[in-house]
Amino acid sequence: MTHTDYGYGLWGLALVNAAVFVLFAFSFFKPATKRDWRSFGAFSAFIIALFAEMYGFPLTIFVLSGWLQSHFPGIDWWSHDAGHLLEMMFGWRVNPHFGPFHIASFVLIGAGFWLISAGWAPLHAAQRAHKLATTGIYAKVRHPQYVGFILVMLGFLLQWPTLLTLAMFPVLVVMYFRLAWTEEKTALAEFGESYRDYMRRVPAFIPRFKRAPAGPVSLQVSAADKPVRGVSELDAPKR
Protein backbone atom coordinates (compact mmCIF):
# COMPACT_ATOMS: atom_id res chain seq x y z
CA MET A 1 0.00 0.00 0.00
CA THR A 2 1.44 3.38 -1.00
CA HIS A 3 0.60 6.73 0.52
CA THR A 4 1.39 8.92 -2.49
CA ASP A 5 -2.23 10.08 -2.67
CA TYR A 6 -2.73 10.88 1.02
CA GLY A 7 -6.06 12.70 1.06
CA TYR A 8 -6.27 14.02 4.61
CA GLY A 9 -4.88 16.73 6.86
CA LEU A 10 -7.35 19.24 5.38
CA TRP A 11 -8.53 20.65 8.71
CA GLY A 12 -9.69 23.93 7.22
CA LEU A 13 -11.98 22.04 4.85
CA ALA A 14 -13.22 19.92 7.75
CA LEU A 15 -14.07 23.05 9.73
CA VAL A 16 -15.86 24.74 6.82
CA ASN A 17 -17.97 21.68 5.96
CA ALA A 18 -18.93 21.03 9.58
CA ALA A 19 -19.88 24.68 10.06
CA VAL A 20 -21.98 24.72 6.87
CA PHE A 21 -24.02 21.66 7.83
CA VAL A 22 -24.44 22.69 11.48
CA LEU A 23 -25.53 26.22 10.56
CA PHE A 24 -27.83 24.88 7.86
CA ALA A 25 -29.58 22.64 10.38
CA PHE A 26 -29.65 25.48 12.91
CA SER A 27 -31.37 27.80 10.43
CA PHE A 28 -34.32 25.39 10.22
CA PHE A 29 -34.44 23.85 13.67
CA LYS A 30 -33.98 27.12 15.61
CA PRO A 31 -33.42 25.63 19.09
CA ALA A 32 -35.09 27.62 21.88
CA THR A 33 -35.35 25.40 24.95
CA LYS A 34 -32.76 23.32 26.82
CA ARG A 35 -34.22 20.21 25.27
CA ASP A 36 -33.91 21.74 21.79
CA TRP A 37 -30.27 22.61 22.42
CA ARG A 38 -29.56 19.13 23.75
CA SER A 39 -30.88 17.44 20.63
CA PHE A 40 -29.24 19.94 18.30
CA GLY A 41 -25.93 19.74 20.19
CA ALA A 42 -25.86 15.94 19.86
CA PHE A 43 -26.48 16.23 16.12
CA SER A 44 -23.71 18.85 15.84
CA ALA A 45 -21.27 16.55 17.65
CA PHE A 46 -22.02 13.81 15.13
CA ILE A 47 -21.38 16.18 12.20
CA ILE A 48 -18.11 17.47 13.67
CA ALA A 49 -16.84 13.93 14.32
CA LEU A 50 -17.77 12.95 10.78
CA PHE A 51 -15.95 15.76 8.99
CA ALA A 52 -12.94 15.53 11.31
CA GLU A 53 -12.36 12.05 9.88
CA MET A 54 -13.52 12.84 6.37
CA TYR A 55 -10.96 15.61 5.86
CA GLY A 56 -8.75 15.76 8.97
CA PHE A 57 -7.39 12.46 10.29
CA PRO A 58 -8.84 9.09 9.12
CA LEU A 59 -8.97 7.39 12.51
CA THR A 60 -11.13 4.53 11.22
CA ILE A 61 -8.74 3.79 8.34
CA PHE A 62 -5.81 3.95 10.76
CA VAL A 63 -7.38 1.51 13.24
CA LEU A 64 -8.59 -0.91 10.54
CA SER A 65 -5.67 -0.51 8.13
CA GLY A 66 -4.24 -3.99 8.74
CA TRP A 67 -7.59 -5.71 8.25
CA LEU A 68 -8.49 -3.59 5.23
CA GLN A 69 -5.16 -4.17 3.51
CA SER A 70 -5.30 -7.94 4.01
CA HIS A 71 -8.93 -8.34 2.91
CA PHE A 72 -8.99 -5.71 0.17
CA PRO A 73 -5.49 -5.59 -1.35
CA GLY A 74 -4.71 -3.26 -4.21
CA ILE A 75 -6.54 -0.27 -2.72
CA ASP A 76 -4.65 2.76 -1.48
CA TRP A 77 -6.61 3.13 1.74
CA TRP A 78 -4.97 6.47 2.50
CA SER A 79 -6.43 8.10 -0.60
CA HIS A 80 -9.51 10.21 0.00
CA ASP A 81 -11.82 8.18 -2.24
CA ALA A 82 -11.06 5.07 -0.17
CA GLY A 83 -12.80 6.72 2.76
CA HIS A 84 -16.07 5.70 1.08
CA LEU A 85 -15.67 2.35 2.79
CA LEU A 86 -18.90 0.73 1.66
CA GLU A 87 -18.27 1.56 -1.99
CA MET A 88 -14.73 0.17 -1.76
CA MET A 89 -15.67 -2.97 0.14
CA PHE A 90 -18.56 -3.83 -2.18
CA GLY A 91 -16.50 -3.32 -5.31
CA TRP A 92 -17.65 0.09 -6.62
CA ARG A 93 -14.20 1.60 -7.13
CA VAL A 94 -14.48 3.61 -10.35
CA ASN A 95 -15.89 6.78 -8.79
CA PRO A 96 -17.39 6.35 -5.33
CA HIS A 97 -19.34 9.60 -5.68
CA PHE A 98 -21.60 7.86 -8.20
CA GLY A 99 -21.87 4.60 -6.29
CA PRO A 100 -25.17 3.23 -4.95
CA PHE A 101 -24.38 3.94 -1.31
CA HIS A 102 -23.38 7.52 -2.08
CA ILE A 103 -26.56 8.14 -4.07
CA ALA A 104 -28.69 6.59 -1.32
CA SER A 105 -26.94 8.84 1.19
CA PHE A 106 -27.92 11.94 -0.79
CA VAL A 107 -31.55 10.82 -0.77
CA LEU A 108 -31.55 10.27 3.00
CA ILE A 109 -29.70 13.50 3.78
CA GLY A 110 -31.99 15.51 1.49
CA ALA A 111 -35.10 13.94 2.99
CA GLY A 112 -33.81 14.57 6.50
CA PHE A 113 -33.10 18.25 5.95
CA TRP A 114 -36.48 18.61 4.21
CA LEU A 115 -38.24 17.22 7.30
CA ILE A 116 -36.27 19.55 9.58
CA SER A 117 -37.18 22.56 7.45
CA ALA A 118 -40.79 21.50 6.84
CA GLY A 119 -41.37 21.37 10.56
CA TRP A 120 -40.50 25.03 11.08
CA ALA A 121 -43.38 26.74 9.20
CA PRO A 122 -46.24 25.11 11.15
CA LEU A 123 -44.34 25.66 14.39
CA HIS A 124 -43.87 29.35 13.67
CA ALA A 125 -47.53 29.75 12.68
CA ALA A 126 -48.61 27.95 15.85
CA GLN A 127 -46.48 30.25 17.97
CA ARG A 128 -48.08 33.33 16.51
CA ALA A 129 -51.59 31.89 16.94
CA HIS A 130 -50.86 30.48 20.42
CA LYS A 131 -51.80 26.98 19.26
CA LEU A 132 -50.13 23.60 19.18
CA ALA A 133 -48.92 22.75 15.66
CA THR A 134 -50.77 19.78 14.17
CA THR A 135 -50.92 20.92 10.53
CA GLY A 136 -48.52 20.52 7.64
CA ILE A 137 -45.93 17.83 8.28
CA TYR A 138 -47.30 17.50 11.82
CA ALA A 139 -50.50 16.11 10.34
CA LYS A 140 -48.42 13.18 9.07
CA VAL A 141 -45.93 12.53 11.87
CA ARG A 142 -45.63 13.83 15.42
CA HIS A 143 -41.84 14.16 15.58
CA PRO A 144 -40.68 15.16 12.08
CA GLN A 145 -37.54 17.03 13.11
CA TYR A 146 -36.20 14.15 15.16
CA VAL A 147 -36.86 11.85 12.21
CA GLY A 148 -35.03 14.36 10.02
CA PHE A 149 -31.94 14.36 12.23
CA ILE A 150 -31.88 10.55 12.23
CA LEU A 151 -32.17 10.37 8.44
CA VAL A 152 -29.34 12.87 7.95
CA MET A 153 -27.06 10.88 10.26
CA LEU A 154 -28.00 7.60 8.57
CA GLY A 155 -27.26 9.13 5.18
CA PHE A 156 -23.81 10.23 6.28
CA LEU A 157 -23.13 6.75 7.69
CA LEU A 158 -23.82 5.27 4.25
CA GLN A 159 -21.61 7.86 2.59
CA TRP A 160 -18.67 7.89 5.00
CA PRO A 161 -18.90 5.36 7.85
CA THR A 162 -16.50 5.79 10.76
CA LEU A 163 -16.07 3.90 14.01
CA LEU A 164 -16.89 6.98 16.06
CA THR A 165 -20.07 7.94 14.20
CA LEU A 166 -21.18 4.29 14.11
CA ALA A 167 -20.86 4.25 17.91
CA MET A 168 -22.63 7.58 18.27
CA PHE A 169 -25.57 6.78 15.98
CA PRO A 170 -27.50 4.27 18.16
CA VAL A 171 -26.86 6.41 21.24
CA LEU A 172 -28.30 9.47 19.49
CA VAL A 173 -31.29 7.54 18.15
CA VAL A 174 -32.12 6.35 21.68
CA MET A 175 -31.70 9.92 22.92
CA TYR A 176 -34.16 11.25 20.34
CA PHE A 177 -36.67 8.53 21.21
CA ARG A 178 -36.37 9.38 24.90
CA LEU A 179 -36.79 13.08 24.19
CA ALA A 180 -39.90 12.31 22.16
CA TRP A 181 -41.27 10.11 24.97
CA THR A 182 -40.68 12.91 27.50
CA GLU A 183 -42.47 15.36 25.22
CA GLU A 184 -45.40 12.97 24.86
CA LYS A 185 -45.81 12.83 28.64
CA THR A 186 -45.71 16.61 28.87
CA ALA A 187 -48.30 16.97 26.09
CA LEU A 188 -50.60 14.40 27.70
CA ALA A 189 -50.43 16.22 31.01
CA GLU A 190 -51.14 19.52 29.23
CA PHE A 191 -53.85 18.53 26.76
CA GLY A 192 -55.23 15.23 28.05
CA GLU A 193 -57.77 13.55 25.77
CA SER A 194 -57.21 16.03 22.95
CA TYR A 195 -53.61 14.95 22.66
CA ARG A 196 -54.58 11.28 22.97
CA ASP A 197 -56.82 11.78 19.95
CA TYR A 198 -53.93 13.35 18.07
CA MET A 199 -51.73 10.37 18.98
CA ARG A 200 -54.37 7.97 17.67
CA ARG A 201 -54.56 9.80 14.35
CA VAL A 202 -50.90 10.62 13.74
CA PRO A 203 -47.95 8.22 14.16
CA ALA A 204 -44.86 9.30 16.08
CA PHE A 205 -42.08 8.63 13.57
CA ILE A 206 -43.20 6.71 10.48
CA PRO A 207 -46.09 8.31 8.55
CA ARG A 208 -49.06 6.30 7.37
CA PHE A 209 -49.70 6.40 3.66
CA LYS A 210 -53.46 6.40 3.99
CA ARG A 211 -55.95 9.08 4.89
CA ALA A 212 -56.35 9.51 8.63
CA PRO A 213 -59.85 9.81 10.12
CA ALA A 214 -61.13 13.32 10.60
CA GLY A 215 -60.34 14.95 13.87
CA PRO A 216 -59.36 18.26 15.45
CA VAL A 217 -56.40 19.79 13.70
CA SER A 218 -55.23 22.19 16.38
CA LEU A 219 -55.26 22.53 20.12
CA GLN A 220 -55.45 25.74 22.09
CA VAL A 221 -52.65 26.37 24.55
CA SER A 222 -53.83 27.03 28.03
CA ALA A 223 -51.51 29.99 28.60
CA ALA A 224 -51.18 32.51 25.79
CA ASP A 225 -47.77 33.69 26.90
CA LYS A 226 -46.38 30.18 26.96
CA PRO A 227 -43.88 29.41 24.13
CA VAL A 228 -45.49 27.07 21.63
CA ARG A 229 -43.72 24.45 19.58
CA GLY A 230 -44.79 21.47 17.56
CA VAL A 231 -46.22 18.36 19.03
CA SER A 232 -42.84 16.74 18.93
CA GLU A 233 -40.21 19.43 18.97
CA LEU A 234 -41.57 21.95 21.40
CA ASP A 235 -41.26 22.37 25.09
CA ALA A 236 -44.34 24.54 25.45
CA PRO A 237 -47.10 22.04 24.72
CA LYS A 238 -45.07 18.88 24.62
CA ARG A 239 -41.49 19.46 25.33
Residue frames relative to the residue before (quaternion, step in Angstrom):
aa qw qx qy qz dx dy dz
M 1.0000 0.0000 0.0000 0.0000 0.00 0.00 0.00
T 0.1841 -0.7791 0.5923 0.0910 3.58 -0.81 1.00
H 0.3096 -0.7559 0.5533 0.1633 3.52 -1.26 0.51
T 0.2810 0.8017 -0.4907 0.1935 3.57 1.20 0.51
D 0.7469 0.3396 -0.1997 0.5357 3.58 1.18 -0.50
Y 0.0978 0.8235 -0.5494 0.1022 3.58 0.96 0.88
G 0.1497 -0.8591 0.4888 0.0255 3.56 -0.49 1.22
Y 0.6149 0.5627 -0.3412 0.4345 3.58 1.15 0.48
G 0.5732 0.5862 -0.4429 0.3628 3.56 -1.28 -0.18
L 0.5184 0.6349 -0.4065 0.4037 3.58 1.30 0.25
W 0.0317 -0.8631 0.5041 0.0007 3.56 0.61 1.15
G 0.5985 0.5561 -0.3626 0.4483 3.58 1.09 -0.59
L 0.6579 0.4947 -0.2984 0.4832 3.56 1.02 -0.84
A 0.6193 0.5369 -0.3413 0.4601 3.57 1.06 -0.73
L 0.6633 0.5107 -0.2998 0.4575 3.57 0.95 -0.89
V 0.6646 0.5096 -0.3051 0.4534 3.58 0.91 -0.93
N 0.6855 0.4843 -0.2948 0.4567 3.60 0.83 -0.94
A 0.6468 0.5070 -0.3266 0.4668 3.59 0.94 -0.83
A 0.6608 0.5091 -0.3100 0.4561 3.58 0.93 -0.88
V 0.6367 0.5362 -0.3340 0.4422 3.60 0.95 -0.83
F 0.7190 0.4446 -0.2677 0.4622 3.59 0.77 -0.98
V 0.6442 0.5112 -0.3302 0.4633 3.60 0.99 -0.74
L 0.6819 0.4726 -0.2886 0.4779 3.59 0.91 -0.89
F 0.6088 0.5487 -0.3507 0.4531 3.57 1.07 -0.69
A 0.6714 0.4733 -0.2930 0.4892 3.58 0.93 -0.89
F 0.6295 0.5456 -0.3293 0.4445 3.58 1.01 -0.81
S 0.6496 0.5472 -0.3266 0.4146 3.59 0.95 -0.84
F 0.7258 0.3993 -0.2375 0.5073 3.58 1.18 -0.52
F 0.6999 0.4759 -0.2807 0.4527 3.56 0.97 -0.82
K 0.0495 -0.8518 0.5173 0.0656 3.59 1.07 -0.81
P 0.0598 -0.8340 0.5481 0.0218 3.62 0.47 1.14
A 0.1166 -0.8116 0.5717 0.0275 3.57 -0.97 0.92
T 0.7666 0.3164 -0.1737 0.5311 3.59 0.98 -0.80
K 0.6838 -0.4556 0.3554 0.4454 3.59 -1.28 0.13
R 0.6482 0.5164 -0.3224 0.4574 3.55 1.01 -0.77
D 0.6099 0.5403 -0.3395 0.4699 3.58 1.07 -0.73
W 0.6898 0.4839 -0.2811 0.4593 3.56 0.86 -0.99
R 0.6139 0.5478 -0.3497 0.4481 3.58 1.07 -0.66
S 0.6948 0.4614 -0.2797 0.4756 3.57 0.84 -0.93
F 0.6684 0.4883 -0.3031 0.4721 3.58 0.97 -0.82
G 0.6360 0.5367 -0.3271 0.4477 3.59 1.02 -0.78
A 0.6422 0.5138 -0.3248 0.4670 3.59 1.01 -0.79
F 0.6382 0.5121 -0.3201 0.4776 3.57 1.00 -0.80
S 0.6481 0.5242 -0.3137 0.4548 3.60 0.96 -0.87
A 0.6308 0.5326 -0.3311 0.4570 3.59 1.01 -0.79
F 0.6267 0.5304 -0.3276 0.4675 3.57 1.03 -0.80
I 0.6738 0.5009 -0.2944 0.4565 3.59 0.88 -0.95
I 0.6581 0.5060 -0.3128 0.4615 3.60 0.93 -0.86
A 0.6501 0.5080 -0.3162 0.4684 3.60 0.95 -0.86
L 0.6337 0.5497 -0.3225 0.4386 3.56 1.02 -0.83
F 0.7551 0.3992 -0.2300 0.4665 3.58 0.67 -1.08
A 0.5418 0.5930 -0.4073 0.4346 3.60 1.19 -0.37
E 0.7100 0.4090 -0.2522 0.5149 3.58 1.06 -0.74
M 0.6288 0.5637 -0.3468 0.4081 3.57 1.01 -0.72
Y 0.8231 0.1753 -0.0705 0.5356 3.58 0.97 -0.82
G 0.6821 0.5038 -0.2920 0.4424 3.61 1.12 -0.52
F 0.7730 -0.2171 0.1975 0.5624 3.58 0.03 -1.31
P 0.3384 -0.7749 0.4996 0.1884 3.63 -0.64 1.09
L 0.1575 -0.8376 0.5176 0.0753 3.56 0.39 1.24
T 0.6506 0.5272 -0.3183 0.4444 3.59 0.94 -0.88
I 0.6509 0.4986 -0.3106 0.4809 3.59 0.94 -0.87
F 0.6409 0.5368 -0.3187 0.4467 3.57 0.99 -0.87
V 0.6954 0.4752 -0.2767 0.4627 3.58 0.84 -0.99
L 0.7772 0.3465 -0.1677 0.4977 3.59 0.95 -0.91
S 0.3372 0.7953 -0.4704 0.1803 3.61 1.23 0.03
G 0.6542 0.5186 -0.3267 0.4431 3.60 0.91 -0.84
W 0.6822 0.4810 -0.2795 0.4744 3.56 0.90 -0.97
L 0.6623 0.5101 -0.3101 0.4528 3.58 0.92 -0.87
Q 0.6736 0.5028 -0.3053 0.4476 3.58 0.89 -0.87
S 0.6937 0.4745 -0.2854 0.4606 3.59 0.98 -0.80
H 0.7383 0.4059 -0.2328 0.4858 3.60 1.03 -0.70
F 0.7828 0.1776 -0.1009 0.5877 3.59 1.17 -0.51
P 0.0165 -0.8354 0.5490 -0.0181 3.59 0.49 1.18
G 0.7183 0.4535 -0.3158 0.4227 3.55 -1.21 0.43
I 0.6468 0.4733 -0.3223 0.5038 3.58 1.28 -0.05
D 0.3326 -0.7029 0.5874 0.2242 3.56 -0.95 0.85
W 0.2217 -0.8376 0.4889 0.1012 3.55 0.03 1.31
W 0.6449 0.5044 -0.3366 0.4652 3.60 1.22 -0.15
S 0.4951 0.6055 -0.4561 0.4246 3.58 1.25 0.14
H 0.6075 -0.5988 0.3704 0.3676 3.56 -1.10 0.59
D 0.6286 0.5515 -0.3468 0.4248 3.61 0.95 -0.77
A 0.6273 0.5618 -0.3395 0.4191 3.59 1.09 -0.67
G 0.5295 0.6337 -0.4077 0.3898 3.57 1.24 -0.24
H 0.5728 0.5257 -0.3815 0.5000 3.57 1.29 -0.24
L 0.1706 -0.8705 0.4496 0.1046 3.54 0.59 1.20
L 0.6773 0.5032 -0.3160 0.4338 3.57 0.84 -0.91
E 0.6358 0.5171 -0.3334 0.4661 3.59 0.99 -0.77
M 0.6686 0.5015 -0.2975 0.4614 3.58 0.95 -0.89
M 0.7142 0.4798 -0.2637 0.4361 3.56 0.81 -1.02
F 0.7327 0.3842 -0.2339 0.5107 3.58 1.12 -0.60
G 0.6716 -0.5932 0.2693 0.3530 3.55 1.22 0.46
W 0.5567 0.5805 -0.4152 0.4251 3.62 1.23 0.07
R 0.1305 0.8532 -0.4843 0.1429 3.57 0.21 1.29
V 0.4476 0.6909 -0.4682 0.3212 3.61 1.20 0.07
N 0.7359 -0.2029 0.1666 0.6241 3.56 0.75 -1.12
P 0.3227 -0.8013 0.4672 0.1887 3.57 -0.16 1.26
H 0.5791 0.6011 -0.3790 0.3996 3.60 1.17 -0.42
F 0.7271 0.3548 -0.2327 0.5397 3.58 1.25 -0.30
G 0.4171 0.7162 -0.4579 0.3215 3.56 1.24 0.37
P 0.6753 -0.5259 0.3331 0.3957 3.60 -1.19 0.41
F 0.6606 0.4993 -0.3226 0.4585 3.59 0.97 -0.76
H 0.6437 0.5200 -0.3227 0.4595 3.57 1.03 -0.78
I 0.6552 0.5005 -0.3113 0.4725 3.58 0.96 -0.84
A 0.6443 0.5116 -0.3216 0.4687 3.59 0.97 -0.84
S 0.6298 0.5396 -0.3404 0.4431 3.58 1.04 -0.74
F 0.6300 0.5300 -0.3370 0.4569 3.59 1.01 -0.76
V 0.6359 0.5285 -0.3277 0.4570 3.58 1.00 -0.82
L 0.6890 0.4793 -0.2820 0.4648 3.59 0.86 -0.96
I 0.6630 0.4996 -0.3099 0.4635 3.59 0.91 -0.88
G 0.6557 0.5098 -0.3090 0.4634 3.58 0.96 -0.86
A 0.6600 0.5004 -0.3037 0.4709 3.57 0.96 -0.90
G 0.6490 0.5333 -0.3190 0.4390 3.57 1.00 -0.81
F 0.6889 0.4551 -0.2872 0.4857 3.57 0.87 -0.90
W 0.5955 0.5472 -0.3716 0.4558 3.61 1.10 -0.57
L 0.6562 0.5039 -0.3161 0.4643 3.61 0.93 -0.84
I 0.6378 0.5222 -0.3304 0.4597 3.58 0.98 -0.84
S 0.7076 0.4542 -0.2659 0.4715 3.58 0.89 -0.92
A 0.6477 0.5317 -0.3267 0.4372 3.59 1.00 -0.80
G 0.6342 0.5498 -0.3379 0.4258 3.56 1.12 -0.52
W 0.6064 0.6096 -0.3634 0.3586 3.59 1.12 -0.53
A 0.6499 0.5549 -0.3385 0.3938 3.64 0.82 -0.91
P 0.7073 0.4255 -0.2962 0.4806 3.65 0.74 -0.88
L 0.6065 0.5464 -0.3625 0.4497 3.59 1.10 -0.56
H 0.6676 0.5005 -0.2984 0.4634 3.56 0.92 -0.93
A 0.6487 0.5087 -0.3153 0.4701 3.58 0.99 -0.85
A 0.6533 0.5133 -0.3171 0.4573 3.58 1.00 -0.81
Q 0.6139 0.5504 -0.3459 0.4478 3.57 1.03 -0.71
R 0.6883 0.4828 -0.2855 0.4600 3.54 0.87 -0.95
A 0.7287 0.4101 -0.2303 0.4978 3.59 1.06 -0.74
H 0.3730 -0.7360 0.4783 0.3008 3.60 1.29 -0.10
K 0.5210 0.5890 -0.4407 0.4329 3.54 0.91 1.04
L 0.5087 -0.6057 0.5103 0.3375 3.52 -1.32 0.27
A 0.4318 -0.7281 0.4694 0.2510 3.60 -0.74 1.03
T 0.1163 0.7721 -0.6166 0.1008 3.55 -0.78 1.09
T 0.5786 0.5677 -0.3788 0.4466 3.59 1.23 0.31
G 0.7309 0.3981 -0.3021 0.4648 3.55 -1.30 0.07
I 0.8273 -0.1196 0.1108 0.5376 3.56 -0.89 -0.92
Y 0.6167 0.5566 -0.3446 0.4372 3.59 1.18 -0.49
A 0.5748 0.5444 -0.3916 0.4688 3.57 1.25 -0.04
K 0.6963 0.4495 -0.2593 0.4958 3.57 1.30 -0.25
V 0.7962 -0.0089 0.0535 0.6026 3.57 1.04 -0.79
R 0.4760 -0.7229 0.4315 0.2542 3.57 -0.94 0.90
H 0.7945 0.2298 -0.1108 0.5511 3.59 1.11 -0.59
P 0.0117 0.8658 -0.5003 -0.0025 3.62 0.72 0.98
Q 0.6787 0.5001 -0.3224 0.4305 3.61 0.92 -0.75
Y 0.6137 0.5139 -0.3542 0.4835 3.59 1.07 -0.58
V 0.6249 0.5185 -0.3308 0.4808 3.58 1.01 -0.79
G 0.6359 0.5414 -0.3246 0.4440 3.57 1.00 -0.82
F 0.6548 0.5044 -0.3165 0.4655 3.59 0.89 -0.89
I 0.6554 0.5125 -0.3134 0.4578 3.59 0.95 -0.86
L 0.6625 0.5040 -0.3133 0.4571 3.60 0.93 -0.83
V 0.6282 0.5251 -0.3384 0.4638 3.60 0.99 -0.78
M 0.6767 0.4866 -0.2979 0.4653 3.59 0.86 -0.92
L 0.6411 0.5159 -0.3223 0.4680 3.59 1.00 -0.81
G 0.6354 0.5343 -0.3255 0.4525 3.57 1.01 -0.80
F 0.6746 0.4806 -0.2970 0.4750 3.57 0.94 -0.84
L 0.6058 0.5462 -0.3591 0.4536 3.60 1.10 -0.59
L 0.6454 0.4962 -0.3224 0.4831 3.59 1.04 -0.70
Q 0.6959 0.4900 -0.2717 0.4491 3.56 0.98 -0.84
W 0.8125 -0.0284 0.0872 0.5758 3.58 0.86 -0.97
P 0.0538 -0.8371 0.5439 0.0217 3.62 0.32 1.17
T 0.0153 -0.7723 0.6351 0.0008 3.55 -1.07 0.82
L 0.6346 -0.5417 0.3852 0.3944 3.56 -1.20 0.47
L 0.6706 0.5142 -0.3048 0.4393 3.56 0.95 -0.87
T 0.7094 0.4386 -0.2765 0.4773 3.60 0.82 -0.92
L 0.5926 0.5436 -0.3696 0.4656 3.59 1.14 -0.53
A 0.6599 0.4866 -0.3038 0.4851 3.59 1.05 -0.71
M 0.6759 0.5072 -0.2933 0.4471 3.57 1.01 -0.79
F 0.6004 0.6334 -0.3629 0.3266 3.58 0.96 -0.86
P 0.7159 0.4222 -0.3014 0.4672 3.69 0.62 -0.91
V 0.6085 0.5501 -0.3556 0.4480 3.58 1.08 -0.67
L 0.6823 0.4803 -0.2858 0.4713 3.58 0.94 -0.89
V 0.6163 0.5365 -0.3520 0.4565 3.59 1.02 -0.72
V 0.6502 0.5004 -0.3115 0.4794 3.58 0.94 -0.89
M 0.6360 0.5344 -0.3322 0.4467 3.58 0.99 -0.82
Y 0.6707 0.4876 -0.3053 0.4682 3.59 0.93 -0.86
F 0.6324 0.5135 -0.3386 0.4709 3.60 1.02 -0.70
R 0.6627 0.4968 -0.3107 0.4663 3.59 0.96 -0.78
L 0.6211 0.5239 -0.3403 0.4733 3.57 1.05 -0.73
A 0.6520 0.5093 -0.3147 0.4652 3.56 0.96 -0.87
W 0.6442 0.5204 -0.3218 0.4590 3.59 0.97 -0.84
T 0.6386 0.5155 -0.3228 0.4715 3.60 1.00 -0.82
E 0.6572 0.5097 -0.3085 0.4616 3.57 0.97 -0.85
E 0.6195 0.5433 -0.3442 0.4500 3.57 1.05 -0.74
K 0.6521 0.5077 -0.3199 0.4634 3.59 0.95 -0.83
T 0.6420 0.5195 -0.3214 0.4634 3.57 0.99 -0.82
A 0.6744 0.4981 -0.2930 0.4596 3.58 0.93 -0.92
L 0.6410 0.5160 -0.3281 0.4640 3.59 1.02 -0.75
A 0.6518 0.5000 -0.3168 0.4741 3.56 0.99 -0.77
E 0.6896 0.4924 -0.2697 0.4575 3.58 1.07 -0.77
F 0.8397 0.2282 -0.0648 0.4885 3.56 0.79 -1.04
G 0.3361 -0.7969 0.4634 0.1931 3.58 1.26 -0.10
E 0.8652 -0.0474 0.0548 0.4962 3.55 -0.93 -0.99
S 0.5918 0.5732 -0.3724 0.4272 3.60 1.08 -0.61
Y 0.6883 0.4497 -0.2868 0.4916 3.55 0.96 -0.79
R 0.5842 0.5571 -0.3726 0.4577 3.60 1.09 -0.59
D 0.6382 0.5168 -0.3238 0.4698 3.57 1.00 -0.78
Y 0.6387 0.5174 -0.3198 0.4713 3.56 1.01 -0.81
M 0.6463 0.5180 -0.3141 0.4640 3.59 1.01 -0.79
R 0.6456 0.5168 -0.3240 0.4595 3.58 1.04 -0.72
R 0.7213 0.4577 -0.2487 0.4566 3.58 1.04 -0.76
V 0.8018 0.2456 -0.0863 0.5379 3.56 1.02 -0.83
P 0.3933 -0.7305 0.5047 0.2389 3.62 -0.73 1.01
A 0.6043 -0.6031 0.3902 0.3446 3.56 -1.19 0.50
F 0.8574 0.1013 0.0055 0.5045 3.58 0.73 -1.05
I 0.7730 0.2641 -0.1468 0.5578 3.60 0.98 -0.76
P 0.3512 -0.7731 0.4830 0.2136 3.62 -0.44 1.16
R 0.4141 -0.6593 0.5639 0.2754 3.52 -1.24 0.56
F 0.3095 -0.7638 0.5391 0.1738 3.54 -1.01 0.80
K 0.6047 0.4660 -0.4036 0.5042 3.52 0.94 1.00
R 0.6295 -0.5712 0.3786 0.3663 3.53 -1.18 0.57
A 0.3533 -0.7382 0.5384 0.2011 3.55 -0.81 1.03
P 0.5783 -0.5813 0.4280 0.3801 3.61 -1.11 0.55
A 0.6070 -0.5794 0.4001 0.3684 3.53 -1.13 0.67
G 0.1623 0.7745 -0.5981 0.1272 3.52 -1.10 0.67
P 0.6932 -0.4447 0.3264 0.4638 3.59 -1.21 0.10
V 0.2951 -0.7877 0.5203 0.1475 3.55 -0.91 0.87
S 0.7995 0.1315 -0.1100 0.5756 3.61 1.14 -0.11
L 0.2304 -0.7653 0.5900 0.1149 3.51 -1.21 0.58
Q 0.4213 -0.7018 0.5113 0.2619 3.55 -0.91 0.88
V 0.3846 -0.6914 0.5590 0.2481 3.56 -1.05 0.75
S 0.5231 -0.6794 0.4160 0.3027 3.52 -0.91 0.88
A 0.7759 0.2187 -0.1346 0.5762 3.60 1.06 -0.66
A 0.4220 -0.7481 0.4514 0.2418 3.56 -0.55 1.16
D 0.7165 0.4447 -0.2699 0.4648 3.58 1.04 -0.65
K 0.4942 0.6542 -0.4332 0.3744 3.55 1.27 0.17
P 0.4799 -0.6650 0.4642 0.3346 3.67 -0.80 0.86
V 0.2008 -0.8010 0.5576 0.0848 3.55 -0.88 0.95
R 0.0089 -0.7765 0.6300 -0.0067 3.54 -0.98 0.87
G 0.7063 -0.4610 0.3232 0.4292 3.54 -1.26 0.02
V 0.7129 -0.4529 0.3119 0.4353 3.50 -1.25 0.35
S 0.8007 0.3040 -0.1737 0.4861 3.57 0.93 -0.68
E 0.7746 0.3785 -0.2191 0.4569 3.59 0.95 -0.60
L 0.7192 0.5001 -0.2560 0.4087 3.57 1.15 -0.18
D 0.4632 -0.7080 0.4782 0.2357 3.46 -1.06 0.92
A 0.5482 0.6260 -0.4185 0.3639 3.58 1.11 -0.51
P 0.8066 0.2275 -0.1354 0.5285 3.58 0.34 -1.20
K 0.8579 0.1594 -0.0470 0.4862 3.57 0.81 -0.85
R 0.6682 0.5356 -0.3071 0.4151 3.50 1.10 -0.44
